[in-house]
Amino acid sequence: MSPTLSDLKTLACQAGEILRNGFNRRPGYGIPIQVSHKGVIDLVTEIDHRSEQFILSEIQRRFPSHQIVTEESGFHKGNSAERWIIDPLDGSVNYAHGLPLFTVSIAYAQEGVVQLGVVYDPMQDECFSAERGSGAHLNGEPIHVSAVPDLNNSLLVSGFPYDIRTNPENNLENFKRFSLISQAVRRLGSAALDSAYVAAGRLDGFWEIRLSAWDIAAGGLIVQEAGGIVTNIHGGPDFISAPQSILAANPFIHPQMLAVLNKKT
């Protein structure tokens, strides 16, 4: 048995309620949430684990044969032809600091191809969703990427890898380049939200290097179904397999961004 898009929406919204309820426990609002560090600037909260455990238990109860890949607990064995790719809290650093920019991201793939994707922002109660071949939606209403034709008039978004302090491949030079030829470049702190905002036409293009599949699996499908082009930063169609990178933009901006990303210095 395969899930429906409605199944993913329900899971994402229920997990989002866990995030929303826990948000008022952050520092400055009474009882602080528990935070631990996976790296110098890579952290995880108790709410990440709570959200993930809920999603895992529901999938394993309803679809026990399916394979699951999640950010916090990793790989859960099952039929690889039916795979869930989950980020239970995308934007953990924002969450821990009380910045209400974070999402739940859930994707479902068959035979390695993502078929269903949901990105849910619990603080704005915005559910971005897509089913392959059926378009993209925000709270049930169709959405489409922007029609901005050139970089000079575009609003872009990106992010940085967690080893930005030690790895020279840290995206800073790309950020500088695009900042000088666009209206502005934003950094929201949630790759799933970045993708969703491109799909909704709020942003014109998104690129990032060295992510993980759970960051972009759902959002990438949503952008594609909203009429955007999604590749890795070299223009290849596979942005899910390691080493992951993504370039998601409207059809006008995508080739222009691709040229900038691959310009020899």
C-alpha positions in Angstrom: 0.0 0.0 0.0 1.2 3.5 -0.9 0.5 6.7 0.9 -1.6 9.5 -0.6 -0.7 13.2 -0.5 -3.4 13.6 2.1 -1.5 11.1 4.3 1.7 13.3 4.1 -0.2 16.5 4.8 -1.8 15.0 7.9 1.5 13.7 9.2 3.3 17.1 8.5 0.5 19.1 10.2 0.4 16.9 13.2 4.2 17.0 13.6 4.0 20.8 13.1 1.6 21.0 16.0 4.4 19.4 18.1 6.8 22.1 16.9 4.4 24.9 17.5 3.5 23.7 21.0 7.1 23.4 21.9 8.1 26.8 20.5 6.8 28.7 23.6 9.2 26.7 25.8 12.2 28.3 24.1 14.5 30.6 26.2 12.8 33.8 27.2 9.4 32.1 27.3 9.6 30.2 30.5 10.9 26.6 30.5 13.9 26.4 28.1 14.0 23.6 25.5 16.9 21.1 25.7 19.6 21.7 23.0 22.6 19.5 22.1 25.3 20.0 19.5 26.1 17.7 16.6 28.9 20.1 15.6 30.1 23.6 16.5 27.1 25.3 14.9 25.0 22.2 14.1 22.5 21.7 16.9 19.5 19.5 17.6 16.6 20.2 20.0 14.5 17.8 22.0 11.6 18.9 19.7 13.5 17.6 16.7 13.5 14.1 18.3 9.8 14.4 19.5 8.6 15.4 16.0 10.7 12.6 14.4 9.5 10.0 16.8 5.9 10.8 16.1 6.4 10.7 12.3 8.3 7.5 12.5 5.8 5.7 14.7 2.9 6.7 12.4 4.7 5.5 9.2 5.8 2.3 10.8 2.3 1.6 12.1 0.6 2.3 8.7 3.3 1.3 6.2 5.5 -1.2 8.1 7.3 -2.5 5.0 8.5 1.0 3.8 12.1 2.3 4.1 12.5 5.5 6.0 15.4 8.0 6.0 15.4 10.8 8.6 17.8 13.5 9.7 18.2 12.6 13.4 17.9 8.8 13.5 19.2 8.0 10.0 18.3 4.9 8.0 15.4 2.6 8.9 15.3 -0.7 7.0 12.5 -1.5 4.6 11.6 -1.9 1.0 13.8 0.6 -0.8 11.3 0.9 -3.7 9.0 2.7 -1.2 11.1 5.3 0.7 10.2 8.2 3.0 12.6 11.1 3.4 12.0 13.2 6.4 13.3 16.3 8.2 11.2 16.6 11.4 12.4 20.1 12.1 14.2 22.0 9.3 15.5 25.1 10.8 16.6 23.9 14.2 19.0 26.8 14.9 16.2 29.2 14.2 13.9 27.2 16.5 16.4 27.2 19.3 16.9 30.9 19.1 13.2 31.7 19.0 13.1 32.7 15.3 9.8 31.4 13.9 11.2 30.2 10.5 11.2 26.4 10.5 9.3 23.6 8.8 8.4 19.9 8.7 9.5 18.3 5.4 8.2 14.9 4.3 8.8 13.3 0.9 7.8 9.9 -0.4 9.6 8.2 -3.3 8.9 5.1 -5.4 11.7 3.4 -7.2 14.0 6.3 -6.3 11.7 9.0 -7.8 10.0 11.4 -5.4 6.2 11.2 -6.0 4.8 13.2 -3.0 6.2 16.1 -1.1 4.9 18.3 1.8 6.6 21.3 3.5 4.6 22.6 6.4 5.3 25.9 8.2 3.5 25.6 11.5 3.9 29.2 12.7 2.2 30.6 9.5 0.0 27.5 9.1 1.1 27.2 5.5 1.2 23.7 3.9 3.1 23.5 0.6 2.4 20.3 -1.2 2.9 18.5 -4.5 2.1 15.2 -6.2 4.1 14.4 -9.3 2.2 15.4 -12.4 -0.6 17.2 -10.5 0.9 20.6 -9.8 1.8 22.4 -6.6 -0.4 23.9 -3.9 -0.4 26.1 -0.8 -3.2 25.3 1.6 -5.0 23.7 -1.3 -4.7 26.6 -3.8 -2.4 26.3 -6.9 0.9 28.0 -6.8 3.5 28.8 -9.5 7.0 30.1 -9.6 7.6 33.8 -10.5 8.1 35.2 -13.9 11.0 37.5 -13.1 13.1 37.5 -16.2 16.6 38.5 -15.1 19.0 38.3 -12.1 19.1 42.1 -11.8 15.4 42.1 -10.7 15.5 38.8 -8.7 15.3 38.0 -5.0 17.4 35.0 -4.3 18.0 32.8 -1.3 20.8 30.5 -0.1 22.4 28.8 2.9 25.7 27.7 4.2 27.2 24.3 5.2 27.7 23.6 8.9 31.5 23.4 8.4 31.6 26.9 7.0 34.5 27.8 9.4 36.8 25.1 8.3 35.9 24.1 4.7 36.9 26.5 1.9 33.9 25.1 -0.1 31.6 27.2 2.0 29.4 29.0 -0.5 30.6 32.5 0.6 32.0 33.4 -2.8 28.8 32.4 -4.6 26.8 34.5 -2.1 29.0 37.5 -2.8 28.6 37.0 -6.6 24.9 36.8 -6.5 24.6 39.7 -4.0 26.3 42.0 -6.6 24.0 41.1 -9.5 20.6 40.6 -7.9 18.2 42.8 -5.9 19.2 40.9 -2.8 20.1 37.5 -1.4 18.3 36.2 1.7 19.4 33.5 4.2 16.3 32.1 5.9 17.9 29.1 7.7 15.6 26.4 6.3 16.3 24.8 2.9 12.8 23.3 2.8 11.2 26.8 3.3 13.6 28.3 0.7 12.3 25.8 -1.9 8.7 26.3 -0.9 9.0 30.1 -1.2 10.5 29.7 -4.7 7.5 27.5 -5.6 5.1 30.1 -4.4 6.9 32.9 -6.4 8.0 34.8 -3.2 11.6 34.1 -4.2 13.0 33.7 -7.7 15.9 31.3 -7.1 17.5 29.2 -4.5 20.9 27.5 -4.5 22.9 25.6 -1.9 25.8 23.2 -1.7 26.5 20.2 0.4 23.0 19.5 1.9 21.2 16.3 2.7 18.4 14.6 0.9 15.9 15.4 3.6 16.6 19.1 3.2 15.4 19.2 -0.4 13.5 16.1 -1.4 10.0 17.5 -0.8 10.8 21.1 -1.6 12.5 20.1 -4.9 9.3 18.3 -6.1 7.1 21.2 -5.1 9.2 23.7 -7.1 9.1 21.4 -10.2 5.4 21.0 -9.9 5.1 24.8 -9.6 6.7 25.2 -13.0 10.3 25.7 -11.8 13.5 24.0 -12.9 15.4 22.0 -10.3 18.9 20.6 -10.8 22.1 20.2 -8.9 24.4 23.3 -9.1 26.2 21.7 -12.2 22.9 21.4 -14.1 22.4 17.7 -13.6 18.9 16.4 -12.9 19.9 14.4 -9.7 19.8 16.7 -6.7 18.9 13.9 -4.2 21.9 11.6 -4.4 25.2 12.5 -2.7 26.9 14.8 -2.9 23.7 16.9 -2.8 23.4 20.4 -4.1 20.5 22.2 -5.5 19.6 25.0 -7.9 15.8 25.7 -7.9 14.5 28.7 -9.8 12.0 29.9 -12.3 12.7 29.0 -15.9 14.2 32.4 -16.8 16.5 32.7 -13.8 17.7 29.1 -13.6 20.1 29.2 -16.6 21.4 32.6 -15.5 22.2 31.3 -12.0 23.7 28.1 -13.5 26.1 30.2 -15.5 27.2 32.2 -12.5 27.7 29.1 -10.3 29.8 27.4 -13.0 31.8 30.5 -14.1 35.5 29.9 -13.8 37.3 32.5 -11.6 
